Amino acid sequence: MGGFWPVEDVLAYLGGAWRVERSVRDLASGAEGRFTGMTVFDPLEGSGLLHRESGTFVWQGVARPAERTLRFLPGDGPGRALVRFADGRPFHDLDLTSGHWVTDHPCSADLYRGEFTVRDEHHWRSLWRVRGPAKDLVLTTDYTRQATAG
């Protein structure tokens, strides 16, 4: 896959619109799904970014609209951010200064382990491995920057 692409300012890097393609694999059942859509990172009042994702999720042949909202807040340096759910609850930290980051999010009895990889100025990936009594999943999301209209 090649090396990582270091990010000096994570909020500046993420700002704007990204095409999203996500595969979801349930390792217990063998079921697979796919999400396609867009993620837009808009400035929050004050500081940070509002992450709004919307698209279509196809699971076992059934397509449904899907969306989520997160908040990316400034961390303790420009390459770092604190990611929160829409309601303000903590989700995970993010540090892309090396172009690669691994983080955990405990959710009830399940553990989400996220790995973030920046490939270049227009491509990054998140891979979440979810393990626990309720889930055994792999979610792989590829982000491609969309050209700005001008």
C-alpha positions in Angstrom: 0.0 0.0 0.0 2.9 2.4 0.3 3.7 4.9 3.0 1.5 7.2 5.1 0.9 10.9 4.3 1.5 13.0 7.4 -1.2 15.7 8.1 0.0 18.9 9.8 -3.6 20.3 10.4 -6.2 17.6 10.6 -9.2 20.0 10.6 -7.9 21.9 7.5 -7.2 18.5 5.8 -10.7 17.1 6.4 -12.6 20.3 5.5 -14.9 20.0 2.4 -16.7 17.2 0.7 -15.6 13.5 0.4 -17.0 10.6 -1.6 -17.5 7.7 0.7 -17.5 3.9 0.0 -17.8 1.6 2.9 -17.9 -2.2 3.1 -19.4 -3.9 6.1 -18.7 -7.6 6.8 -20.3 -9.6 9.6 -17.7 -12.2 10.3 -20.1 -14.3 12.4 -22.8 -14.7 9.7 -20.8 -14.0 6.6 -23.3 -11.2 5.6 -21.9 -8.2 3.7 -23.2 -4.7 3.1 -22.1 -1.6 1.3 -22.6 2.1 2.0 -22.1 4.7 -0.7 -22.6 8.4 -0.3 -21.0 11.7 0.7 -19.4 13.1 3.9 -19.2 16.9 4.2 -17.0 18.6 6.9 -18.4 22.1 7.4 -17.0 24.6 9.9 -18.7 24.6 13.3 -19.5 27.9 15.0 -16.5 28.6 17.2 -14.1 26.0 16.1 -14.0 22.5 14.7 -15.9 20.7 12.0 -19.4 19.2 11.6 -19.2 15.9 9.9 -22.4 15.0 8.0 -22.6 11.7 6.2 -25.5 10.7 4.0 -26.1 8.0 1.4 -27.5 4.6 0.8 -26.7 1.4 2.8 -27.4 -1.9 1.1 -27.6 -4.9 3.5 -28.6 -8.3 2.2 -30.0 -6.8 -0.9 -32.2 -4.2 0.8 -31.2 -0.5 0.1 -32.0 2.1 2.8 -31.1 5.7 3.2 -28.5 6.2 6.0 -26.9 9.2 7.7 -24.8 10.2 10.7 -23.5 13.3 12.2 -20.2 13.7 14.2 -18.3 16.7 15.6 -14.5 17.0 15.0 -13.2 19.4 17.7 -9.6 20.7 18.0 -7.3 18.5 19.9 -4.1 19.4 21.8 -2.3 20.2 18.5 -3.1 21.0 14.9 -2.7 17.4 13.7 -5.1 16.2 16.4 -8.8 16.2 16.9 -11.4 15.0 19.4 -14.3 13.2 17.7 -17.7 13.4 19.4 -21.1 12.0 18.5 -23.7 14.5 17.5 -25.0 14.7 21.1 -21.6 15.5 22.4 -20.6 12.1 23.9 -16.9 11.2 23.3 -16.3 8.8 20.3 -12.5 8.7 19.8 -9.3 10.8 19.5 -7.6 11.3 16.2 -3.9 12.1 15.5 -2.9 12.2 11.8 0.5 13.9 12.3 2.2 10.6 11.1 -0.6 9.8 8.6 -1.6 6.8 10.6 -3.6 6.4 13.8 -5.1 3.5 15.9 -7.7 4.2 18.6 -10.4 2.4 20.6 -14.0 3.1 21.4 -15.7 0.8 24.0 -19.5 0.5 23.3 -21.3 -1.5 26.0 -19.6 -4.9 25.9 -18.2 -4.4 22.4 -14.9 -2.8 21.5 -14.4 -0.8 18.4 -10.8 -0.5 17.2 -10.3 2.1 14.6 -7.3 2.5 12.2 -7.0 5.6 10.2 -4.6 5.9 7.2 -4.0 9.0 5.1 -2.8 8.0 1.6 -2.4 11.4 0.1 -4.0 14.8 0.0 -7.2 13.4 -1.7 -7.5 9.9 -0.1 -7.9 8.4 3.4 -9.3 5.3 4.9 -10.8 4.2 8.2 -11.0 0.6 9.2 -13.1 -0.4 12.3 -12.8 -3.8 13.8 -15.7 -4.5 16.1 -15.6 -7.4 18.6 -17.7 -8.4 21.5 -20.7 -10.5 22.5 -23.1 -8.6 20.2 -20.9 -7.9 17.2 -18.1 -9.3 15.0 -17.7 -6.8 12.2 -15.2 -5.2 9.9 -16.1 -1.8 8.4 -13.7 -0.4 5.8 -14.4 3.1 4.5 -12.5 4.9 1.7 -12.8 8.6 1.4 -12.0 10.5 -1.9 -11.9 14.3 -1.9 -14.4 15.9 -4.2 -13.3 18.8 -6.4 -14.7 22.1 -5.3 -16.9 24.0 -7.7 -15.4 27.2 -8.9 
